[in-house]
Amino acid sequence: MDGKKLPVSLIRALLVLAFFMIAVTPATAAVAVSVDGDLTVLDNGSLAVAVSGRDGTIRRLVNLEDGVDYCNQIAAVVWPVEDVPVGERIGGVLIYDELKQKAYSDLNDPGTISGFKVEEGDGRAVITFEKSFPGADFVVAERMELHADHLRWTIKAVKQSGEDRSLKMVQLLPLPTWGYSAWAPIAEAPFSPNPWEPFQVNYGIVDGGPVGNTNWRTVIPMLTFYRSDEKNALTVVNPFEIPAVRIRYRNSIGISQDFHWNSRNYAMDERPYLQVISEYLGLRDTFSPETGLLITLQPANWRASLGWVYEQYREYFDPAPGFERYDGAYVIDQPYPDAMSGDEFSEQFKGYYDEGVRWEEMHGHFTKYGEMIPPVSVKTWENLSHPRPGRTKSRERIRDHSKRAAEQGVGTFIYYNITESEWWYARDKYPDDIALDENGVPIPAYKGQTHPDSNACWLMCSDPNTTSFGRDLAEQAREMVRSYPDIAGFFWDVYGRTYKFDFAHDDGMTMVNNKPAYFPMNMFTRMMREVVGPVLHENGKFITCNKPTMITALKGIDGVMARESTPAVEKPDWLIAQSYLGLNRHGMILDSGSWQHPERLFLNCLRYGYFYSRVRSGIEPDDSPEVVQQKKKAEWLQTVYHPLIEKFKGKKWVFHPRALSLPPKTDGNIFRLADGSVMVAMVSIWRDLYNIPGTTPDVELTCRLPDAAEFTTFSLVQPDITGSSTGKPVSPSKVEGDALTFRLEQHGLASVILLEK
């Protein structure tokens, strides 16, 4: 064509045509298999994958609808040049042997494969083979399984000889770059996946303590790439059912890899890759470590991909049926005091219910950290960890408390903790179950920095099968359900936290520095699935928990406490990350100081779909006039915002592609409510943070819904402007297909649009 390069659009069209000619896949077919030279092509009509029969690497990964082969990507413009090829890239594996300190990589030495096998049936096509790297003491069993809507690619290292050791298992994919945005369930999303700028999204154990409130920590192991001019987004997800300790999603920039678009030729291993690293896994005689990816194409940007993950793993996101009656505001206290009568307590909780409270965390009912309920022979006791004079504990008092709360419509979720023990109690009763670091030193937990104070706690191993501490706490869970029949369930504190490696115990899969170790997440999931989950759910009770860090531990969790404060920042990283655990589940913010910043709390609830802890604003005799005024304001704001937040009862995120487009300097979300209506919440929290009064005029937002045409009634609520949760009628300024556009005269702190049919 006159010596000119083919335009990208034509290249894409030819690429799609070529694949259809090879695979001859009708649009309605689920999966087809064809052969192109030494490549076996799997095709589901949306995604085509070509696997080399010589070395088992992925040589083509094609988004058929958009005509993009990620393995052979062509950048439209790298100024001033058009149609620039990134260079051929593969999908492959890299295994780092920490004992030999050697990497075995498909990029540098693909090794040899054996047993290459292709099977079809049941709406899927499967390629399996084993790979041997020169000098490696293991073989890698690979499986690529194409379904109608995704590719499942798993790798397993099987030991052949030598000592047990720790491995890093890496799956390599071509990094979509130049014009793409990347998204993960983190505060910094979306971001640019440039190959010359390092990025790393972390899942699982990290620095920064048990929670690690970092902007780049995700609670869901997924990453999405999309472009505004492409119909589909490429999403990778680590399968929830494959045990993991730490997973990192990062680009391949490093000392020897630095792809930065210039006139040089880059070697295959210098071109931009996505590295998905699963680490701290033990290659053992008794355990073969495994990792994997689900690769899928979903419409538009990130939202439909998140919805796809939700649908794949609903049991990790959905509460048990019946929890909805506790979907509301929260309070916390110990069993009611000695000086209070039962009737007075009932009256107090009737008031809480009228304010929107639906569940309480009963704290301080136990004897101490390490013992959640004393033996039956102990009739009364005090809480040594949180002493409060005038609060005598007994089975009878706790039963009466929970029964009376339930009669008022508030569920009692009784505190439960298997993570830690006061150090002296652990030393005397469970010395073999104390978690130790790599140097053999006890690992501090709650108040650990105050040791040898009696309330200082050590981290414990509570595996229900291998430790006395775990077995005793499992039995205590059963005893609590027997003793307190009217509780709504457990509030499982510090559940699902990663904490630190325990080198005194062995979970059978974790190895660190070639040493067996115990990853604390495993004691939570084992106790949940083997004991606590069945005991509670089979008795019609539920489980809430405090700041879990991994979605893979949340099967059986009905509600999540996201954080114990409301940070004074525009993007509260941990509130953002935790909100993705509440796609269809109760979430809430505990903020004991919320009377000092009530609007900040409520704005965060609106934009992330959270409930809140009851605003404590009791006026004290020595309060200054300014404090009294602020507390009264907090009480009033709670009455203003509560009717809106109460609508989150049974809410679910909207996963429709590009469901919400907001103007600059705003944030928000869109929810499907329990009655089928829709709530759009738009906030500008910066005005509250920086005390900038006023409004922005002429603000436009667009929401997209599959049933947009069915909505007939629209109302606008602006609580900060009107001082009310009452809405006024509003109409879309434009309706086009699935899109409804609204133009607002002004917007201050919060604008909520309710759509009804």
N, C-alpha and C positions, 0 to 999 in steps of 0.2 A: 504494500500500500504506500507507494511513493517513498519507500525507505523509512517511514515513520513507524513508531511503536503502536501496537494495538491499544486503544483506550481501555481503561479498566473495565468499563461496563461491558465491552465486547468480550474481553478476556473472561469475565465472570460468566457471560452467557455461553461461551464455548465450553467452559469448564463444566457447567451444569449439563450441557448437551452431551459431552463426552462421558460423563458418569452415567447418564441415562442410557446411552448407547451400550455401555459396558454391562450395567446391572439390569437393564430392561425392567425397571421396577415400576409397576403401575402405581398411581397415587394412592389407591385404596389398599395396596398390599401392606402387610405388617412388616415383614422383613424378608429380604432376598439375599442370596449369595451368588457371586460370580467370580471369575478368575480373569485377571489381566496380567499376563506374564507370570512373574513370581509373586504377584500380589493377590491376596484373597480379599475381595471387596464385600463388606456387609453394608446393607442399605435399607433404611426403613422409610424412605421417601422424604425424609427431612434431614437426616444425618447419614453421611456415608463415611465409612472407615475402611482404609486399605491397609492390610497388615502384610509385611514381608515374610515370605516363607523361608528366606535365607537366615534372617537374624531376629525375627519376631517383633520388629519395631513397627510403629504406626508411621506410614509414609504419606498418607493423605487423611485429613480430617476435614470434611467438607460440610459446610452449611449450604445445603442445596438451594433453598429458596432465595438466599442472598448471593449465591454464586461465589462463596468465599472458601478457599482451601487454606485453613490456618497453617498447615505445614508448608505451604508455598505461597505465603501472603505477598500481595503486591500493594504497596502504599500508593494511594492516588497521587499525592503531591508531597515531595520532600523538597521544599523550595530551594532553587527554582526549577527542579527537575520533576517531571511527571512520571507516573507509573514505575516506581522504583521497587524492584524485588528485594524483599528482606533476605532471601536466600533459603534454600531448602532446609527444613527442620523436621525433626522426628518426634514421635511420642515414644518414650522408652523408660528404662529404669537405671538407677544408680544406687548401689548398695555400699555403704561405708562400714567396713569391718573395724570396730574400735579396738579389738585385740591386736590385729595386724597393722592397724592405722593405715589402711589401704582402701581406696575407692575402686569399685568395679562398675564400669559405666558403659552403657550402650553408645555413648558419644565417642568414646576413645577406643574401646575394644569390645564389640558387641558379643563376643563369645560365640558359642555354638548352641543350636537348639535341637531338640529331639522330640519325637512323639507329636509332631504338628498334626492336629486333628480338627476337623470341621464337622459340626453337627447342626442339624436343623430340626425344628419341630416346636409345638406348643407356642407358636407365635414369636419365636426367637431364633437366633443363630448364634452358635458358640464356637470360638476358637480356643483351643488349649494346647499348651506345649510346656516343656521344661527347658530352662536355659542354664548352661554351665559356663562360668567365667574362668579363664586360665588362672590356676593357683588358688581358687576360692575353695573354702571348706564347706560349701553349701551349694545347693542348686536352687534356682528360682522357678517356682511353678506359676505360670501366668494363665489367666483366664479372661477372655474378652467376650462379653455376652451382650449382643445387641437386642434390645426390646423395641416395642413400637414407639416409645418416647424417650429412650435413653440407652447409653452404653454403660454397662457395668464392667469395670476393668479392675481385677484384683491381682495382687502378687503375694506370694508366700515363700519365705526362705526356709528351706528344709536342710537341717544339718547333716553332713556326710562324714565329717571327721573333726578331730581337734577338741579343744576345750570349749565350754560354754562362754558366751561373750555377748556384748551389747552391739546392736546394729542401728544404723540410720537407714531407713528405707525411703527412697526418693522416687516419685513418679514425675517424669519430665514431659511437659507439653509445650508446644510453641506458644509463646506469649503474644496474644493479640495486641498489637501496638500501632501507634500513629493514628490518632483520631478516635481511639477507643477510650471509654471510661470504665473503671473497675469499681465494683461495689461489693461490700461485705457488711454484715450486721454490726458495724462499728461506728464510733462517733465521727471518724474522718471520712466516711463515705459520702459521695463517690470521690475517687481520686484518679489521677492519671497514671496508667501503668507504663510509664516511660522506661525504656531499658537502661538508660544512663542515670536514673535516680533510684536508689534502693528503696524498696518497700517490703514490709513483712507483717502479715496478719497472723496472730497467734491464737491457738486454741489449746486448752489443756493447761498443764502446769507451767507457770511463768514466774518471773521475779516479782517482788513487790508484795509478798505475803500471801495469805490465803485467797484474797479477792483479786488484788492487783488491778486497781482502777486505772488502766492505761487505755489511751485512745485507740490502740491497735489490737486490743484483745477482743475476740469474738466469743460468744456463747454458742454459736451454731457454726459447724465447720463447712463453710461454703464460700464461693467467690464467683462473681458474675462479671462478664465483659460485654459491653454493648456500644453501639454507635447510633447516633440519631438518624442516620440515613439507611440503616439496615433494619429489616423486619424482626429479626431474631437476635436474642442474646445467648451467648455461650456461658453455661454455668457448670461448675464442678463442685461436687459435694462428696465429702468422705462418708461412707455408709455408717449410719449410727450403730449398727449391730456389730461392727468390727471393733474390738476393744482398742483404745488408743490412750497414750499417756500425754504426748504432746504432738501437735501438728502445726507446721508452719507453711504458710503460702507466701512465697517470695519470688522476686525476679532473680536473675542469675548474675547480676553485677558482682564483680569481685576483682581480685588482683589480676587474674588472667582473662577475665571476661568483662569487657566494657564496650558494648555496642553503642556507638554514638553517631551514626549516619555520616559517613564521609566517603571519599573516593577509593578507599582500600577494599580488598576482598577479605571477608571474615571467614575464618575456619568454622566448621559446623558447630563446634562446642563453644565458640565465642558469640554465636548468634543468640538473640534474646529468647530465653526460656522461662516458663513458669515452673518453679520447683515446689512440689508438694511433699514435705518432709514429715515422715512419721518416725519418732525417735524414742529412745529409752526402752527399746524392745529387746528382749533376751532371746538369742539363738541358743536353744538348749536341747539336750537329749529328750526332754519331756515337753518341749513347747516349740512350735514353729511359728514365728511371728508373721503377721499378715497385715496388709493395708490395702486400700482400694479407693477408687473414684467412681462416682456416678457422673456421667457427662451427658448433658441434655441441652437442647435448644428450646427456648421459650420466648414468647412474643415480647417485643419492645425492650424495656429497660429491666430493672431488677425486681419489680413487684410481682410479676407473674412467676418468676423463678422462685421467689420466696414462697409463693402459694403452692408451687409444684412440690417443694420440699415439705411443706406442711401436709399436703395430701399423701405423700409417700410415707410419712412418719407421724400420723395423727396421734398415735398412742403416746407419743412423747410431748404432745402439746395440749391435748384435750383433758379436761377434768372428768372425774367420774360422774355419772348421772346423779343428780340430786344436790350437787354442791351449790347450785345457783342460789339457794336460800341464804347462803353465807357471803354472797357476792356483794360487798358493800364496805362501809367504813369500818375502822378497827380501833380497839382500845387494848391497853395492856395493864395488868395489875397482878398482885398476889391474891390468894384466897382472902375473902373479906375479913376485916379485922374483928378482934374479940369484942370490941365495944359496939359493933354494929349488929343490929338484929337482922334476922332473915328477911323480915318484911321491909326494912329500910333498904337492904341490898336490892330487893326486887324492885322497889320504887326507883332506885338509882338506875338500874338497867332498863327500866321502862323509859326513862328519860333518854338514855343512850340510844335506844331503838328509835325513838321519835326524831333523833338527830341524824339518823341514817346508819347507825352502827349495826353491823350484822355479825361480827365475830370479835372475839377477844383472845389474846394470848395470855393464858394463865402462867405467869412466871413465878419463880420462888416457892413453888409447892414442894420441891424436893429437899433432900437433906443437905446435899453438897454436890458439886460437880464430880461425877463418877458414880453417883447413886441417885437414880431418878425416883425411887420409891423404897422406903425401908421395909424390912421384914414385917410380916403380919403381926408378930409379937410386939412391935413398937406401936404404941397407941397414939402418942402425940410426939411432935418434934419441932425443932426450929430449923430454919434454913441458915446454915453456916456460911454459905457463899454470899448471900445477900440478906444479912440479918435486919429484921424490922420489928422492933419491940411491939408487943400487943397483937401479934399475928401468929397465934399458935396453929400449927398444922396438924391435921388428922384426916384419916380417910373419910370420916363422917362430915367434916367441915367442907372438904373438897367436893364430896358428892352433893351436898346441899347447895354449894355455890353453883356448880355446873347445872344442876336441876333447875334452880331458880332462874339462872340466865337463859336457859333453853325455853322456859315458860314465857319469858319476855321477848323471845324471838332472836336472841343473840347466842351464837354457838361458842362454846368454850373449847379452844384448841390448847391442850395442855402441853407445856414445855417438855421437850425431849432432846437429849444431847448424848451422842456416843463418841464424841471427838476427843474429849479431854477429861482429866481428873485432877483434883487438887493433889499436888505433888506428894504430900505426906501420906495420903490415902492410897495413892498408886504404889508408893514405895512399900507400904506395909501389906497391902492385899494383892496387888497385881504387878509385882516387880518384873516379871517376864514379859509383860505386855506394854511396857513403856517404849515409846518410839525414840530411837536414837539416830543421831546424825552419823556421817561417815567417820567421824572421830570417836564414836561411842558415847557422845554427850547427849543427855535428854533434850528433846526439842521443846522449847517453850510454846505454850498456847495462851489462853486467856490469862491476862495479868502475869504472864511469865517473867516479865522484866522486873517484877517485885520480889522474886524468889530471894530469900527463904520465907517471905511472908506466907502465912498459912493459906491464903486465898490464891496464891500463884498456882497455875495449872501447867501440866505437861501434856503434850500430845500423846495419844494412846493408839494402839492398834486394836480395833474392835471387830476384827473378822469374826463372824458368828460361828465359824467352823473350826478355827485353829487357835483361838485365844479364850482364856477364862473371862476376861473383861467383856469380850463380845458376847459370849454365851450368857453371862449374867445380865447384860443389858437387853438381850433378846428376851429373856424370861421376864425382866422388869417391864418390858413393853406389853407382854401378855397380861401381867399382873395389873398394870394400870388400866387396861381395858376391862378386866374383870372387876376391879375395885371402883371404877368410875363409869358406870353404865350410861350416864347422861351426857358425857362429853361429846362434842362434835367430832373430835379427832385430835391429832397431834400437831403442834407447831414444832417442827424439827429444826432446831437451831443449827447454824453453821453446816447445814447439809449440802453436799455436792461441792464442797470447796476442795481445791487441789492441795493446799498446804505444802509440806515439804516431804522429800523422800525419807522413808523410814528404813534404815539399814539394819535394824535388829530383826526384821521380819521379811518374809518372802511371799509375794502374792502369786507366784508361779509364772508371771509373764514379764515383770519389770526387771531390767538390769541397767545399772548406772556405773560407768567406769568399769565395766566388765564384772560388776558385783551384783548379786541378787539384792533386790530391794522391794519395798511395798509402796505402791502409789496409793495414798489415802483415799482417792476417789473409789477404789475398788471395795473398801470396807463399807462405804455408803451404799453403793449399788447392790452389794451382796446382802446387806442387812435389809435393804428395802425390798428386794425381789424375793428373798427367802423367808423373811419374818414379818417386818412391819407392814408392808403393803398388803399381803394376804390377811394378816390379823385384823387390820383396821377396815379394809374394804369389805371383807366378808361379814363384818359386823355392822355395816352401814355407816362407817365413819370415814373421815377424810384426812388429808395431810397437806399442810402448808409448810413452807420452809423459808429460810433466810439466805438470800443472796447466793444462790447456786451459780456455778461457773461453767457448767457443761450441760448442754441439752441432753446428751446421752445418758445422764443420770436422772432425768426427769420423768421417766415412765412411772406413773403412780403418784406424781405430785399434782395436787389440785389447785394450789395457789402459791404465789411467790411474793415474798417481801423483797423489794428491789434494793432498798437502801435505808439507812437510819438518819438521813439528813437530806436537805435540798440545797445542793451546792450553788453558790453565787456565781455561776458561769453561764454563758449562753449555750454551750454544748456540754451538758453534764454526762461525761463519757459512760459512767456505769449505769445511769438511768436509761441512757439510749440503748446500751447493749442488753440490759435486762428486759427492756420493753419487748424485745423479739421473743422472749420466753412466754409472753402473754398474748400471742396471736389469737388464741381462743380460750384464754385462761385468766383467772383473777390475778391481778398484780396490784401492789400497793406500796406507798412510800410511808415509812415511819419517820416522823419529824416531831420530836418532843418540843422543839423550840419554834414551831411553826407560827405561833402568835406574833413572833417578831418579824416574819416575812410571809404572811398568809397568801398574798397574791402570787408570789413566786411558786409556792407549793401548788396552788390550784392551776396555774398556767401550765406547769409541768404535767400535772394530771391530765389536763385536756389534750396536750399535744402527744402524749405517749400512751394514753388509755389507762391510766392508773386510778385506783382509789387512794384514800389517804387515811392517816391516823387522826382520830378526833382531835380537833384543835383544843389544846389545854390553855384556857385563858382565865382561870379563877383569879379573882382579884385578892391580893394579900394586903394586910393592914399597913405594911410599910412601903407599898408601891407608890412611886411618885405619880403626880398627875399625868405626866407624859406616858408612863407605863400603863396607867389605867385607861387612858385614851386609846393606846395602841391595842390593848387587850379587847376593848369594846369593839374596835374596828375589826379585829380578827374574828370575833364572834359574828359580827354582821356579815362579813365577807363569806363566812362559812354558809350562812343561810342563802346568800346570793348564788354561790357556785355549786352548792350541793345538788340542787335539782338537775343541773346539767351532768355532773359527774355520776349521779345515780343512774343515768341512762346507760352507763357502761355495763350494767348488770347483764351478762350473757352476750356481750359485744364480741365481734370478730373483725379482724382486719379485712379490708377490701383488697383483693389480689388481682383485680382487673388491670390489664396493661395501662401504664401511665394514668393511674386512677386519680392523681391529684397534681395539678400544676399551680404553684403559689408564686406570688410576686416577690421581688427582692425584700430582704430584711424581715421576712416572716418564716415561720416554721409551722408544721402541723401534720395532721394525718386524717384519714377517712376510715370510718368504721360502719359496718353493718350492725344494726342494733337487733335486740332479741325479737322485736315485733316486726322486723323486716324493713323498717325505716333506715335512713342513712344519716350519719352525723359527719359533717366536715368541720374540723376544728383548726383555726388559723390563729397563731399567737405571735406577738412581738415582745418577747420577754426582756429584750434589751432596754425597753423603756422603764420597766420595773427595776432592773439591776442598776441602771445608771441614773435613776430618778429623773427621767426625761418625760415630762407630761405632754399632753397633746395627742393629736391624731394625724394620720396620713390620709389626704383626700383622694378620692377617685381610685379605688383599689379594685383590681380584677383578679379573679381566680377561676379555674376550670376544674371540674370533676368529671370523671368518665366512669360509666357504669354499664354493664351489659343490658340492664333493664331501664335505662335512662328515660325512655319514652313513657314508662308506666307511672312516673312520679307526677303528681298533680298539685301538691300543696307544699309550699316552701316557706320557712320562717327563719328570720335572722335574730340571733340573740347576741347582744354586745354588753356583757355584764358590767364592764368598767365604765361604759358610757352612760348606760341607763340606770345602773344600780339595781338591776333586776334580772331574773332568769326568764322573764316573760319575753317571748319573741314577737316580732312584728312581721306581717306578710312581706314577702319579697318574691320577685320573679326573675327567672334567668333572662339575661340580656341577649343570649343566643343559644339556640338548641341545634346541634348538628350531629346526627348519628348518635354515637354513645356519649357525646360531650355536652355538658351543661355549663355555660359560662355565666358567672354572676359579677356584676359591677356594683361595688359598694360605695356609697357616698363618702364614707370615712371608715378608718380602722385604727383602733387604739391598741390596747393590750390583747384583747381577745375578740374574735368574731366567729360565731358558731352558726352554721347553716344546717337546719334540719329538713330533710327531704322525706315526704310521706306520699303514699299512694292513695 
